[in-house]
Amino acid sequence: MRSVQSNILIFLSVFLLASCGSMAPPAPPQPNELIAPLPREDSEGKYLSPYTSDGVVAEWVKKGKSAQMGAT
């Protein structure tokens, strides 16, 4: 009786391991398939953009640079 149970356990273990190994994860997208998120036009995001919508450096960047230069 014990050998029958161990044979069943071995069979199930091999079956489970074989079925898990056959499922490959999906391939990551290629660089030309990625889509960049659109920039936000407001200040509601998690991170602030260092540039304004017209491409000029934001005022907080200028203040940070001048404070860093004053510290040195």
N, C-alpha and C positions, 0 to 999 in steps of 0.2 A: 504493500500500500504506500509505503514511504517513497519508493522509487517512482511510482506513478505520479505522485505529487511533485517530486523534484523534476521529473521530465516535463510536466505541464508548466512548472515555473520556468524552466530553462527555455521552453518553446515560446512562452509569452514574453520573456525578456528579450530573446533574439528578435521576435516579431516587432516589439516596440522599438528596439534600437534600429532595426532596419527601416521601419516606417519613418522614424524621425530623421534619419540620415538622408532620405530621398527628397525631403522638402528643402530645397535651396532657397535662401532669402532672395528677394528681388534685387536686381542689379541697380546700383545707384544711377541717377540720371547723368547723361553726358553734359559737359559744360555748355554746349550749344542748345541743350534742352532746358536749361535753367531760365527762369523768368525773375528778373529783379523786381522787388516791390516798388510801387510808386512812391515818390517822396511826399511827405505830408506838407501841407501848406499852412498848418497851424502849429501851436506849441503844445499839443496834447500828447505827444509820443513819450516813450520812456527816455529817449536820448535826444538832446538838442542837436540840431545841425549847425556846424560851424559856418555855414554860408546861408545868406538870405536867398529868396526866390529869384533875385536878379543876379546872383553869382558873386555878390560882395561879401567879404568876411563880416560875420555878425559882430555886434557891439561887445558882447560878452567875451569874445575871443580877443579883441583888442585890449579890453580891460585886464584879462588874464596875462597877456603878454607884457603889458606895462607893469603889472604887479610883480611878475617874475623878474623883469629887468631891474626893478627897484630893490628887490631882495638880494640880488647879486651885487 
